[in-house]
Amino acid sequence: MRRGADVVTRGAGPARANVVVVLIDDLGWPQLGCYGSTFNATPHIDRLARGGTRFTAAYTAAPVCSPTRASLLTGRYPARLGITNFLGPSGSNHLRPGQVTLPGRLRDAGYTSALVGKWHLTEQYDGPYRERRGNPFAHGFDQVRVSETRYIGDGDYWPPYAFAPDVPTRRDGEYLTDRLAEEAGEFLEQQRDRPFLLYLAHYAVHTRLDARPELVDRFSRAAGAGSGGRNPVLAAMLASVDDQVGGLVATLDRLGLTDRTVVIVTSDNGGEEDVSPNAPLRAGKWSLYEGGIRVPFVVAGPGVRAGATSPVPIHTADVLPTLLELTGVGDPPAGTDGRSFAAALRGAGPEERPDALYWYYPHSGTPMAAVRQGDDKLVLLLATGRVELYDLRADPGETRDRAEAEPRRVRALRRLLDAHLDEVR
């Protein structure tokens, strides 16, 4: 689905920073070269990291996609929004109207915003698109390109796209990631003279894994393929995403927009363990252990330190207040849970986060809640009431439970978590 007729042209006004957010689906923490992978090839994202800031303790709002996407757009914890799990193929749940969103705030400041790719913030897949509950136009987007109009299910990377049957194929052998790259590039060309937000939300590398055959063949012949988490199909999918990021950066360079465009590359949750191991982190998607919620997070652009690595814990909900500060649009709205990490991007401020971070995922086989304060993380297993305590600085793999040895710390963190859950539920 492409809705080019929905372009909104706004006055030029003073030059403000543009924003590009690239959200990769199910990308695990160790899967990029700049995060330690020696099998996957991500030279363009790695180059972006060298020219910007790479966060080593970046967290998603949830261990699955829809809650994280809702948090990114609103700056709020998912439980406040009523979206704590991925949204299904039918039902009434959706990102409710009336929320202050990032594209909505930027639109009020004269920006044009485009969603390219995955939305997954509604359970309604019938009726006129603009009348569906929780559709992206209702939340501030001016353009929507190649996004699902049917439930995404197991994914579909080749046309005719099962979840987007109205999208016309441009060429034989078109691959979805490449098509999203084309649409994103066209938007940048179109908006070169006015401020913009490009939210490029990938369907890759979500299972079912499917990639260009020539890339799969290339990685299948690489040393170590098929062992130790070296998945040739995942690597091939990620190579297409990386090429796309490289193309976007090249377009920004050619248009003279690089020095006034903030670019973020991150993931919506950790990788699925059976296809994208997250070692040395524990567990993966569906879990509040580190492998399910700690993800890559790279930022480059004006005012961002080059070649920097930041240990400051950040969270999906922080994206909205950070981008409002970096663009000069203003303060975040009342009720925002996130806090700006713009100071960390500049190399200023403390290396420890002053407030606690919270998670609530009452789903899957092991419903959980968690809180991180400083280096300490308390995990609450909701079905049994059992608590676990980990020192993430000394033990990022969460292998040594300190709950019995430190009951006072457990009580303090449990009070924080209980108060948060009482507030948001």
C-alpha positions in Angstrom: 0.0 0.0 0.0 1.4 3.3 -1.0 -0.5 6.5 -0.3 1.5 9.1 -2.1 -1.6 11.3 -2.5 -1.5 11.9 1.2 1.6 14.1 1.1 1.3 17.2 3.1 3.5 20.2 2.1 4.4 22.6 4.9 6.2 25.9 5.1 10.0 25.8 5.1 10.6 27.8 8.3 14.0 27.6 10.2 16.0 24.5 9.4 15.5 21.8 12.0 17.1 18.4 12.4 15.4 15.6 10.4 14.8 12.2 11.9 15.3 8.7 10.5 14.4 5.8 12.8 15.2 2.3 11.4 13.5 -0.4 13.5 14.7 -3.9 12.7 12.3 -6.7 13.7 13.7 -9.4 16.2 17.3 -8.3 15.9 19.2 -9.8 18.8 21.9 -7.9 20.8 25.0 -9.7 19.4 24.0 -9.9 15.7 25.7 -6.8 14.3 29.4 -6.5 13.6 29.6 -3.5 15.9 28.1 -5.6 18.7 30.5 -8.5 18.3 29.3 -10.7 15.4 32.1 -12.1 13.3 29.8 -14.0 11.0 27.1 -11.5 10.0 28.3 -8.7 7.7 26.9 -5.3 8.6 29.5 -2.8 7.4 27.1 0.1 6.8 25.6 0.0 10.3 29.0 -0.6 11.8 30.2 2.5 9.9 27.2 4.5 11.2 28.2 3.4 14.8 31.8 4.5 14.3 30.5 7.9 13.2 28.0 8.1 16.1 27.3 6.6 19.5 26.6 3.0 20.3 24.7 2.1 23.5 25.6 -1.2 25.3 22.6 -1.2 27.7 19.7 -0.2 25.4 16.4 -1.8 26.3 13.1 -2.4 24.5 9.8 -1.7 26.3 8.8 -5.4 25.9 10.2 -8.7 24.7 7.7 -8.6 21.7 7.0 -6.1 19.0 3.6 -4.3 19.4 4.3 -3.0 23.0 7.7 -1.7 22.0 6.3 0.1 18.9 3.6 1.7 21.0 6.2 2.9 23.5 8.5 4.3 20.9 5.7 6.4 19.4 4.3 7.7 22.7 7.2 7.7 25.2 5.1 5.7 27.6 5.2 2.3 29.2 3.2 -0.3 27.3 1.0 -1.2 30.3 -0.3 2.4 30.4 -1.4 2.0 26.8 -3.1 -1.3 27.3 -0.7 -3.1 24.9 1.5 -5.5 26.7 1.6 -8.3 24.1 1.8 -8.5 20.3 -1.5 -7.7 18.7 -3.5 -10.5 17.1 -5.2 -11.0 13.7 -8.6 -9.9 15.1 -10.0 -8.2 18.1 -10.5 -4.6 19.5 -7.1 -3.7 20.9 -5.1 -0.9 19.2 -3.1 2.2 19.9 -5.9 4.3 21.2 -6.6 7.7 19.7 -5.8 10.8 21.8 -2.3 9.7 22.6 0.4 12.3 22.0 2.8 10.7 19.6 6.2 11.5 18.1 4.9 12.1 14.5 2.0 14.1 15.9 4.3 16.5 17.8 6.6 16.8 14.9 3.7 17.4 12.5 2.6 20.3 14.7 6.1 21.7 14.3 6.0 21.6 10.5 7.4 18.1 9.9 6.2 15.6 7.3 6.2 12.1 8.7 6.2 8.8 6.8 5.8 5.2 8.0 7.5 2.8 5.7 6.8 -0.8 6.6 5.5 -2.6 9.6 2.8 -1.0 11.9 1.3 -3.8 14.0 -0.6 -1.5 16.3 -4.2 -2.6 15.5 -6.2 -5.8 15.5 -8.7 -4.6 12.9 -8.0 -5.7 9.3 -11.2 -4.9 7.6 -13.0 -1.8 6.3 -11.5 1.4 4.9 -7.9 1.8 6.1 -8.2 5.3 7.5 -11.3 4.2 9.5 -9.6 1.3 11.2 -8.9 1.5 14.9 -5.3 2.5 15.6 -4.3 3.2 12.0 -1.1 5.2 11.6 -2.8 8.3 10.0 -4.8 8.7 13.2 -1.5 9.0 15.1 0.2 11.8 13.1 1.7 10.1 10.0 1.2 11.9 6.7 2.3 9.1 4.5 2.1 5.3 4.8 4.1 3.2 2.3 4.1 -0.6 1.9 2.5 -1.4 5.3 0.3 -4.3 6.2 -3.4 -4.2 5.4 -3.8 -7.8 6.5 -2.4 -9.6 9.5 1.3 -10.3 9.0 1.3 -13.8 10.4 4.5 -15.6 9.6 5.7 -12.9 7.3 6.1 -12.8 3.5 9.2 -11.4 1.8 8.2 -11.9 -1.8 5.3 -10.5 -3.9 2.5 -10.8 -4.1 2.7 -9.9 -0.4 0.1 -11.8 1.5 -0.3 -9.1 4.1 -0.3 -6.2 1.6 -2.1 -7.4 -1.5 -2.7 -3.9 -2.8 1.1 -3.2 -3.2 2.0 -3.4 -6.9 5.2 -5.2 -7.7 7.7 -3.0 -9.4 10.0 -5.7 -10.9 10.4 -9.5 -11.1 12.3 -10.9 -8.1 11.5 -7.9 -5.9 12.5 -8.5 -2.3 10.5 -6.8 0.5 13.5 -5.2 2.3 14.8 -3.8 -1.0 11.3 -2.4 -1.8 11.2 -0.7 1.6 14.6 0.8 0.8 13.2 2.3 -2.5 10.2 3.8 -0.8 12.3 5.3 2.0 14.7 6.8 -0.6 11.8 8.3 -2.6 10.5 9.9 0.6 13.9 11.4 1.4 14.1 12.9 -2.2 10.6 14.2 -1.9 11.2 15.9 1.5 14.7 17.2 0.9 13.6 20.9 1.4 11.4 20.5 4.5 11.9 18.8 7.9 10.8 15.2 8.0 10.5 12.0 10.2 11.1 8.7 8.4 10.0 5.7 10.5 11.4 2.8 8.6 10.0 -0.3 10.3 11.3 -3.6 9.0 9.5 -6.9 8.7 13.0 -8.6 8.7 14.6 -10.4 10.4 11.3 -11.8 11.8 10.7 -15.5 11.2 9.9 -17.2 8.9 13.4 -16.5 7.7 13.6 -15.9 4.0 16.4 -14.1 2.0 17.8 -13.5 -1.4 19.1 -16.9 -2.6 22.5 -15.5 -3.8 23.1 -14.0 -0.3 22.1 -17.2 1.4 24.6 -19.1 -0.8 27.3 -16.6 0.0 26.9 -17.0 3.8 26.3 -20.8 3.5 29.9 -21.0 2.1 31.4 -18.8 4.9 33.5 -20.3 7.6 31.5 -21.7 10.5 28.1 -21.5 8.8 25.4 -23.5 10.5 27.2 -23.8 13.8 27.4 -21.7 17.0 24.5 -19.6 16.0 25.9 -18.7 12.6 22.7 -18.8 10.6 23.2 -18.2 6.8 19.6 -17.2 6.1 19.5 -14.7 9.1 22.9 -13.3 7.9 21.5 -12.9 4.4 18.4 -11.1 5.6 20.5 -8.8 7.8 22.9 -8.1 4.9 19.9 -6.8 2.9 18.8 -4.6 5.8 22.4 -3.3 6.1 22.6 -2.5 2.4 19.4 -0.5 2.8 20.9 1.5 5.7 23.9 2.2 3.6 21.7 3.4 0.8 19.8 5.7 3.1 23.0 7.2 4.4 24.3 7.7 0.8 21.0 9.4 -0.2 21.3 11.8 2.8 24.9 12.5 1.8 23.9 13.2 -1.8 21.1 15.5 -0.8 23.3 17.4 1.7 21.2 16.3 4.6 23.6 14.2 6.6 24.7 17.1 9.0 21.2 17.8 10.0 19.6 14.4 10.2 19.5 12.2 13.3 19.6 8.5 12.4 18.7 5.7 14.9 19.1 2.0 14.2 17.7 -0.4 16.7 15.4 -3.4 17.3 11.9 -4.0 18.7 13.0 -6.9 21.0 15.7 -9.6 21.3 16.2 -12.4 18.8 14.3 -15.7 18.9 16.7 -18.1 20.5 16.2 -20.9 18.0 17.3 -18.7 15.0 19.1 -15.8 16.6 21.0 -16.8 19.8 21.6 -13.9 22.2 24.6 -15.3 24.1 26.2 -14.1 26.3 22.8 -12.7 27.3 20.2 -15.0 28.8 17.1 -16.2 26.9 15.5 -14.2 24.1 12.2 -13.0 22.6 9.3 -13.6 24.9 11.4 -13.2 28.1 12.4 -10.3 30.4 15.8 -11.8 30.9 18.4 -9.6 29.1 18.3 -11.6 25.8 14.7 -10.6 25.3 14.9 -6.9 26.0 18.6 -5.7 25.5 19.1 -4.7 21.9 21.5 -2.9 19.6 21.0 0.9 19.5 23.1 3.2 17.3 22.6 6.9 16.9 24.4 9.3 14.5 23.8 12.9 13.5 24.2 16.5 14.5 25.5 16.9 18.1 26.1 13.2 18.5 29.6 12.1 19.6 31.5 10.2 16.9 33.1 6.8 17.8 31.6 6.7 21.2 30.2 3.8 23.3 27.8 4.7 26.1 27.0 2.4 29.0 24.0 4.6 30.1 20.9 2.4 30.3 18.3 3.7 27.9 14.7 2.5 27.0 12.3 2.6 24.1 10.2 5.2 25.9 13.2 7.5 25.9 13.2 7.9 22.1 10.3 10.5 22.0 11.7 12.9 24.6 15.2 12.6 23.1 14.1 13.4 19.6 11.9 16.3 20.8 15.0 17.7 22.4 17.4 17.1 19.5 14.9 18.7 17.0 14.2 21.6 19.3 10.5 20.9 19.1 10.0 21.2 22.8 9.5 19.4 26.1 7.7 16.0 26.2 4.0 15.9 27.1 2.9 15.4 30.6 2.7 11.7 31.4 5.7 10.7 29.4 7.6 7.9 31.1 10.8 8.2 29.1 13.6 10.7 29.7 15.9 12.3 27.2 19.3 10.7 26.7 20.5 13.7 24.5 23.2 14.5 27.2 24.6 11.0 26.7 24.8 11.6 23.0 26.8 14.7 23.6 29.1 13.0 26.1 27.7 14.9 29.0 25.9 13.7 32.1 26.4 10.7 34.4 27.0 7.2 33.1 24.3 5.9 35.5 20.6 6.4 34.9 19.1 8.3 37.9 15.7 6.6 37.7 14.6 2.9 37.5 13.4 1.1 34.4 10.4 -1.2 34.5 9.0 -4.1 32.4 5.7 -6.0 32.7 5.0 -9.0 30.5 2.2 -11.1 31.9 2.1 -13.5 29.0 3.8 -16.6 27.4 4.8 -19.6 29.4 6.7 -17.6 32.0 4.8 -14.3 32.9 7.3 -11.8 34.3 7.9 -8.3 35.6 11.2 -6.7 36.2 13.0 -3.5 37.4 16.5 -2.3 36.9 18.0 0.4 39.2 21.7 1.1 38.8 23.4 -2.2 38.0 20.8 -4.3 39.9 17.9 -6.0 38.2 15.1 -7.7 40.0 13.0 -10.3 38.1 9.6 -11.3 39.4 8.1 -14.5 38.1 4.4 -13.6 38.3 3.0 -17.2 38.3 4.9 -18.2 41.5 6.0 -14.9 43.1 9.6 -16.0 43.0 12.1 -13.2 42.7 15.7 -13.2 41.3 18.3 -10.5 41.7 21.2 -10.0 39.3 24.2 -7.6 39.2 24.3 -6.7 35.5 27.7 -5.1 35.5 29.4 -8.2 36.9 27.0 -10.8 35.4 25.2 -9.6 32.2 24.3 -13.2 31.4 22.2 -13.4 34.6 23.8 -16.6 35.8 24.1 -15.8 39.5 21.0 -15.1 41.5 21.8 -12.9 44.5 18.3 -12.8 46.0 19.0 -15.0 49.0 22.3 -13.2 49.8 20.9 -9.7 49.6 17.3 -9.7 51.0 17.4 -5.9 51.8 18.2 -5.1 48.2 15.4 -7.4 47.1 12.9 -5.7 49.4 13.9 -2.3 48.1 13.5 -3.2 44.5 10.3 -5.2 45.1 8.8 -2.1 46.6 9.7 -0.1 43.6 8.3 -2.7 41.2 5.1 -3.2 43.1 4.4 0.5 43.2 5.0 0.8 39.5 2.7 -2.2 38.7 0.0 -0.7 40.9 0.2 2.5 39.0 0.3 1.3 35.4 -2.1 -1.7 35.6 
